[in-house]
Amino acid sequence: MLATHYIGRFAPSPTGPLHAGSLVAALASWLDARAHGGRWLVRIEDVDIPRSIDGADRMILQQLADFGLLPDEPPWHQSDRLADYQRALDSLIASGIAYPCACSRKEIEASLMAHGQTRARNSERVYPGTCRNGLQGRAARAWRLRVHEGEHHWTDRRLGPQEQYVAQAVGDFILKRADGQFAYQLAVVVDDGAQGITHIVRGEDLADNTARQILLQRALDLPTPQYLHTPLVLNALGEKLSKQSGAPALQTNEALLELNAAARTLGLQVQSSSLGDWLAEATAQWRARWLSAQGQPGKI
């Protein structure tokens, strides 16, 4: 049965053009929305202003259009919504859930090393809670969410039951950085709530963020969407394909070739040779796979 109220989204960062891995996430989120008879939105996640590249948002929107992936509403830009993030942070501060932090990265690393804790490459830096009970006369640099002990559970439509001890995995995490930029975790939760997002379909590399985002949703009294994390596209070294690793931009003049590669990553085999028919066939396959298998993870 089709959802009576479904709003999904694709939320790229404008740090360069879309690549093959981006297309998998975009296509999956679009297909899920269309298969449910819902709405599909695009949000440009440019809250990290120093990393954003001028004009990349327009390039991304054109790439999506070239693949026939058109949003149902004008795209949002996070850079237009800073006042909303501040209001959310103010409410967390007022409720005592958010607190100021004076620690630099160097100080956090030194504290972790002093306690015999090391950090694997590219892993989270677990905050040791230095400022939890006050700044001890130091100036605030950032704001953090106070994370309570305990295991946090959620269910992914593809990966199945998930759990994370957020306090041990990341500790009290950043909401607003020392440079004044709002953190991704806060911005994405505020925006998903404001846009009424009911279903989030995104890459598996973002699954680790989900428990933190659910904590923020509860703290801000926002609903929790359903989640589906898609397989990643890997490079020759078995690493996630990314802009940072030099992933080439999508070739929109070969739309069906690129779409077929993305579809195979999603476990679909689409035969149509025109873009409109291809998208219709892919939607039908997605509907057969995911709407007939609700609650049965592991289908990709």
C-alpha positions in Angstrom: 0.0 0.0 0.0 1.3 3.4 -0.9 2.2 5.9 1.9 -0.5 8.5 2.3 2.1 11.0 3.6 5.7 10.5 2.3 8.4 13.2 2.0 11.9 12.2 1.1 15.0 14.2 0.3 18.4 14.2 -1.3 20.9 16.5 0.5 24.2 17.0 -1.2 27.0 19.2 -0.1 28.2 21.7 -2.7 31.8 20.8 -2.5 32.0 19.7 -6.2 30.0 17.9 -8.8 28.1 14.7 -8.2 30.0 11.4 -8.8 28.9 7.8 -9.1 28.4 7.4 -5.4 26.3 10.5 -5.2 24.1 9.2 -7.9 23.3 6.0 -6.1 22.0 8.0 -3.1 20.1 10.4 -5.2 18.5 7.7 -7.4 17.6 5.6 -4.4 15.9 8.5 -2.6 14.1 9.5 -5.7 12.9 6.0 -6.5 11.7 5.5 -2.9 9.7 8.7 -3.0 8.2 7.9 -6.4 7.4 4.2 -5.4 5.6 5.4 -2.4 3.7 8.1 -4.3 5.3 10.7 -2.2 7.3 13.9 -2.6 11.0 14.3 -3.2 13.0 17.3 -2.1 16.5 18.5 -2.7 18.4 20.4 0.1 21.8 21.9 -0.5 23.8 21.3 2.6 26.1 24.3 2.5 26.1 25.0 6.3 29.9 24.3 6.2 30.5 27.6 4.4 34.3 27.3 4.2 34.1 24.0 2.3 31.4 25.1 -0.1 32.4 25.9 -3.7 30.7 28.8 -5.5 28.5 27.5 -8.3 28.6 23.9 -7.2 25.0 24.0 -6.1 23.9 25.0 -9.6 26.0 22.3 -11.1 24.5 19.6 -8.9 20.9 20.7 -9.7 21.7 20.6 -13.4 23.2 17.2 -13.1 20.1 15.9 -11.3 17.9 17.5 -14.0 20.0 15.8 -16.7 19.2 12.4 -15.1 15.5 13.3 -14.8 15.6 13.6 -11.0 13.6 16.7 -10.5 12.5 17.9 -7.0 8.9 18.6 -6.2 9.7 22.0 -4.6 12.4 24.6 -5.0 15.6 23.5 -3.3 16.5 24.7 0.2 20.0 26.1 1.1 21.2 25.6 4.6 23.1 28.9 4.4 19.7 30.6 4.3 18.6 29.0 7.6 21.2 30.0 10.2 18.6 31.8 12.3 16.6 28.6 12.6 19.6 26.7 13.8 20.3 29.3 16.4 16.8 29.1 17.6 17.1 25.4 18.0 20.4 25.7 19.8 18.9 28.4 22.1 16.1 26.0 23.1 18.6 23.2 23.9 20.6 25.6 26.0 17.5 26.8 27.8 16.6 23.2 28.6 20.1 22.4 29.9 20.8 19.8 27.2 23.4 21.9 25.5 26.5 23.4 27.2 29.5 25.6 26.3 32.9 24.0 25.6 36.3 25.7 25.9 38.4 22.8 24.5 40.5 22.9 21.4 41.1 19.8 19.3 44.7 19.7 20.5 43.5 19.8 24.1 41.0 17.0 23.5 43.7 14.9 21.9 46.1 15.5 24.8 43.4 14.6 27.3 42.6 11.3 25.4 46.3 10.4 25.2 46.8 11.1 28.9 44.1 8.6 29.7 45.6 6.0 27.3 43.0 6.4 24.6 44.1 6.5 21.0 42.0 7.4 17.9 42.1 5.3 14.7 42.6 7.2 11.4 39.3 8.8 10.3 37.5 7.7 13.4 35.5 9.9 15.8 37.3 11.9 18.4 35.5 10.9 21.6 35.0 14.0 23.8 36.2 13.3 27.3 33.6 15.6 29.0 36.1 18.2 30.2 33.6 21.1 30.2 30.5 19.2 31.2 30.5 20.7 34.7 31.6 24.2 33.7 34.3 26.2 31.9 36.5 26.8 35.0 36.9 30.5 34.0 37.8 29.8 30.4 36.1 31.3 27.4 33.5 29.2 25.5 34.6 28.1 22.0 31.8 25.8 21.0 28.5 24.2 22.1 27.9 20.5 22.7 25.0 18.2 23.4 25.0 16.5 26.7 24.7 12.7 25.9 23.5 10.4 28.6 24.8 6.9 29.1 22.9 4.0 27.5 22.4 2.1 24.3 20.5 3.8 21.5 18.5 1.5 19.1 16.9 2.1 15.8 16.0 0.0 12.8 17.2 0.5 9.2 15.0 -0.7 6.4 18.0 -2.4 4.7 20.5 -3.0 7.5 18.0 -4.1 10.1 18.3 -3.5 13.9 21.1 -1.1 14.8 22.5 0.1 18.1 25.1 2.5 19.3 26.4 3.7 22.6 26.7 7.3 21.6 28.4 8.3 24.9 31.2 5.8 24.3 31.3 6.2 20.5 31.5 10.0 20.2 30.7 11.5 23.6 29.0 14.9 23.9 29.1 16.0 20.3 29.4 19.5 18.7 26.3 21.6 17.9 28.1 24.8 17.0 31.8 25.0 16.2 34.5 27.2 17.5 34.5 29.1 14.2 30.8 29.9 14.5 29.6 27.4 12.0 26.7 25.2 12.9 27.4 21.5 13.0 26.0 19.1 10.4 24.1 17.1 13.0 22.1 20.1 14.3 21.4 21.6 10.8 20.2 18.3 9.3 17.8 17.5 12.1 16.3 21.0 12.2 15.8 20.9 8.4 14.4 17.4 8.3 11.9 18.5 10.9 11.0 21.8 9.2 10.5 20.1 5.8 8.4 17.3 7.3 10.8 14.5 6.1 9.3 11.1 6.8 11.8 8.9 5.0 15.6 9.3 4.7 17.4 7.3 2.1 21.2 7.9 2.0 24.6 6.2 1.8 25.6 3.6 4.3 28.6 5.8 5.4 26.0 8.1 7.1 24.5 5.3 9.2 26.8 6.1 12.0 25.2 9.6 12.3 21.7 8.2 12.9 21.8 7.6 16.6 23.1 11.2 17.2 20.4 12.6 15.0 17.7 10.6 16.8 18.9 12.0 20.1 18.6 15.5 18.7 15.2 14.8 17.3 14.0 13.7 20.7 15.6 16.7 22.4 13.9 19.1 20.0 10.6 17.2 20.1 10.7 16.3 16.4 9.5 13.1 14.8 12.0 10.4 13.8 11.9 9.5 10.1 12.3 6.0 8.7 15.9 5.3 7.5 17.3 3.3 4.6 21.1 3.3 4.1 22.2 2.3 0.6 25.4 0.4 -0.4 28.5 2.4 -1.2 30.4 2.7 -4.5 34.0 1.7 -3.9 37.2 2.7 -5.7 39.9 0.3 -6.9 41.4 0.2 -3.3 38.1 -0.8 -1.8 37.6 2.7 -0.3 34.4 4.7 -0.5 34.3 6.8 -3.7 34.3 10.4 -2.7 35.2 13.9 -3.9 38.1 13.9 -1.5 39.6 10.8 -3.2 39.3 12.3 -6.6 36.1 10.7 -7.8 35.3 11.8 -11.4 32.2 13.9 -12.1 29.2 12.1 -13.6 28.9 12.2 -17.4 25.4 13.5 -17.9 25.8 13.1 -21.7 25.8 9.3 -20.9 22.8 9.4 -18.5 21.6 5.9 -19.1 25.1 4.4 -18.7 25.5 6.2 -15.4 22.0 5.3 -14.2 22.5 1.7 -15.1 25.7 1.5 -13.0 23.9 3.1 -10.1 20.9 0.8 -10.5 23.2 -2.3 -10.4 24.6 -1.1 -7.0 21.0 -0.9 -5.8 20.3 -4.4 -7.0 18.2 -3.3 -10.0 18.4 -4.4 -13.6 16.7 -1.9 -15.9 16.4 -2.6 -19.6 14.6 0.5 -21.0 16.5 2.6 -23.5 14.9 6.0 -23.1 15.2 8.1 -19.9 11.5 8.4 -19.1 10.9 4.7 -19.6 14.0 3.8 -17.7 12.9 5.8 -14.6 9.4 4.3 -14.8 10.8 0.8 -15.0 13.3 1.4 -12.2 10.4 2.8 -10.0 8.4 -0.3 -10.6 11.3 -2.5 -9.7 11.9 -0.5 -6.5 8.2 -0.7 -5.6 8.2 -4.4 -6.0 11.3 -4.8 -3.9 10.7 -2.4 -1.1 7.0 -1.9 -0.7 6.4 -5.7 -0.8 9.2 -6.3 1.7 8.6 -3.7 4.4 10.3 -4.9 7.6 12.5 -7.4 5.8 16.0 -5.9 5.7 18.9 -6.9 3.5 17.3 -6.7 0.1 20.3 -5.0 -1.6 
